[in-house]
Amino acid sequence: MKIIVAGGDGFCGWPTALYLSKKGHEVSIIDNYFRRKWDKELHSNSLTPILTLKERVAKWKELTGKTIRLYEGDLNHYDFLSQVLRQARPDAFVHFAEQRSAPYSMIDREHAVFTQVNNVAGTLNVIYGIKEIVPECHLIKLGTMGEYGNPNIPIEEGYIRIQHEGREDVLPFPKQPGSMYHLSKVHDSHNIMFACKTFGIRATDLNQGIVYGLHTDETLIDPALINRLDYDGVFGTALNRFIIQTAIGHPLTVYGKGGQTRGFLNIMDTVRCIEIATENPADFGEFRVFNQFTEEFSVLDLARSVQHVAEEEGMPVKIDHLKDPRVELEEHFFHAKNTKLQKLGLKPHLLTDEVIRNILHAVIQYKERVIAENVLPTITWR
């Protein structure tokens, strides 16, 4: 299968590209290197030292004999995108290429506008590129569980059956996004759903939970293939951030009461979910939604789990409750359905003490690269 991975230089995109290439697919990467530019803007870095994308792709070919084609450019430039689609003729387009940080989108007006334009307009270009150039291509779009917010009812997978005043319909599940970033993802979902209904394209929206972990089987082949790992208060996700804080002896920074509950999954499950979606494409005209996570935890639960493992490792660490910089419920009901991917063959890697311990051991060797002041939040929603 011919597969484009847009955003293939990022935390999820890079291991996905390697995984699909190893499986024998003809993989191409599109990337504009914005993720590396944001490190410079924020005076931050990946915990792990990563080579340039050209060097990474060259090393992969040297080690495996498999070629990953690289297209350097921006999805917001339609002339570039259309040329790529004509050359690559993809069967599937895996779309990771968005600004994916809620805090980054809330810095100020400029960053909110950038996030919305970059994400929404880029995705619109992909939609029209598929419609006009490769209409049989299956769009696999990385959404987010954050589109749903925290309703006081169980979250369905994309759609909900409603009875109202004697009538019944199946409607998109209500969206309550919590940041300008999450709003951009809702706009994406609406636009893709419209395109499926109107143009007859086929798409799978993967509403992904918070991803943790570092390694996949492919990134472990050689140090030159290592994945990036973010720890700062802008791009670092909860569990990875807690583990890295532990490695440098910093208190675990829980926002508010810590009752914020979310769906989580291992990076190894992310790459497998993409494979499942490619192997089981949506029908033409179908906008299919999968909730892509494996377990639910509160932020405080995660911090306590990391604290427990740290104590066993002789690295005692305390938990600090900071004033929540976000506007969100700090305690709430949360339960979401996540059965569709498992019915199609996903066998989850669950979060155990041993998993946390292995991630901790992996990051300790790079702890000298941490810029300590970056582990604290600096951006407020208010």
Rosetta blueprint (number, residue, H / E / L):
1 M L
2 K E
3 I E
4 I E
5 V E
6 A E
7 G L
8 G L
9 D L
10 G L
11 F L
12 C L
13 G H
14 W H
15 P H
16 T H
17 A H
18 L H
19 Y H
20 L H
21 S H
22 K H
23 K L
24 G L
25 H L
26 E E
27 V E
28 S E
29 I E
30 I E
31 D E
32 N L
33 Y L
34 F H
35 R H
36 R H
37 K H
38 W H
39 D H
40 K H
41 E H
42 L H
43 H L
44 S L
45 N L
46 S L
47 L L
48 T L
49 P L
50 I L
51 L L
52 T L
53 L H
54 K H
55 E H
56 R H
57 V H
58 A H
59 K H
60 W H
61 K H
62 E H
63 L H
64 T H
65 G L
66 K L
67 T L
68 I L
69 R E
70 L E
71 Y E
72 E E
73 G L
74 D L
75 L L
76 N L
77 H L
78 Y H
79 D H
80 F H
81 L H
82 S H
83 Q H
84 V H
85 L H
86 R H
87 Q H
88 A H
89 R L
90 P L
91 D L
92 A E
93 F E
94 V E
95 H E
96 F L
97 A L
98 E L
99 Q L
100 R L
101 S L
102 A H
103 P H
104 Y H
105 S H
106 M L
107 I L
108 D L
109 R H
110 E H
111 H H
112 A H
113 V H
114 F H
115 T H
116 Q H
117 V H
118 N H
119 N H
120 V H
121 A H
122 G H
123 T H
124 L H
125 N H
126 V H
127 I H
128 Y H
129 G H
130 I H
131 K H
132 E H
133 I L
134 V L
135 P L
136 E L
137 C L
138 H E
139 L E
140 I E
141 K E
142 L E
143 G E
144 T E
145 M H
146 G H
147 E H
148 Y L
149 G L
150 N L
151 P L
152 N L
153 I L
154 P L
155 I E
156 E L
157 E L
158 G L
159 Y E
160 I E
161 R E
162 I E
163 Q E
164 H E
165 E L
166 G L
167 R E
168 E E
169 D E
170 V E
171 L E
172 P E
173 F L
174 P L
175 K L
176 Q L
177 P L
178 G L
179 S L
180 M H
181 Y H
182 H H
183 L H
184 S H
185 K H
186 V H
187 H H
188 D H
189 S H
190 H H
191 N H
192 I H
193 M H
194 F H
195 A H
196 C H
197 K H
198 T H
199 F H
200 G L
201 I L
202 R E
203 A E
204 T E
205 D E
206 L E
207 N E
208 Q E
209 G L
210 I E
211 V E
212 Y E
213 G L
214 L L
215 H L
216 T L
217 D L
218 E L
219 T L
220 L L
221 I L
222 D L
223 P H
224 A H
225 L H
226 I L
227 N L
228 R L
229 L L
230 D L
231 Y L
232 D L
233 G L
234 V L
235 F L
236 G L
237 T L
238 A H
239 L H
240 N H
241 R H
242 F H
243 I H
244 I H
245 Q H
246 T H
247 A H
248 I L
249 G L
250 H L
251 P L
252 L E
253 T E
254 V E
255 Y E
256 G L
257 K L
258 G L
259 G E
260 Q L
261 T E
262 R E
263 G E
264 F E
265 L E
266 N E
267 I H
268 M H
269 D H
270 T H
271 V H
272 R H
273 C H
274 I H
275 E H
276 I H
277 A H
278 T H
279 E H
280 N L
281 P L
282 A L
283 D L
284 F L
285 G L
286 E L
287 F E
288 R E
289 V E
290 F E
291 N E
292 Q E
293 F L
294 T L
295 E E
296 E E
297 F E
298 S E
299 V H
300 L H
301 D H
302 L H
303 A H
304 R H
305 S H
306 V H
307 Q H
308 H H
309 V H
310 A H
311 E H
312 E H
313 E L
314 G L
315 M L
316 P L
317 V L
318 K L
319 I E
320 D E
321 H E
322 L E
323 K L
324 D L
325 P L
326 R L
327 V L
328 E L
329 L L
330 E L
331 E E
332 H L
333 F L
334 F L
335 H L
336 A E
337 K L
338 N L
339 T L
340 K H
341 L H
342 Q H
343 K H
344 L L
345 G L
346 L L
347 K L
348 P L
349 H L
350 L L
351 L L
352 T L
353 D H
354 E H
355 V H
356 I H
357 R H
358 N H
359 I H
360 L H
361 H H
362 A H
363 V H
364 I H
365 Q L
366 Y L
367 K H
368 E H
369 R H
370 V L
371 I L
372 A H
373 E H
374 N H
375 V H
376 L L
377 P L
378 T L
379 I L
380 T L
381 W L
382 R L
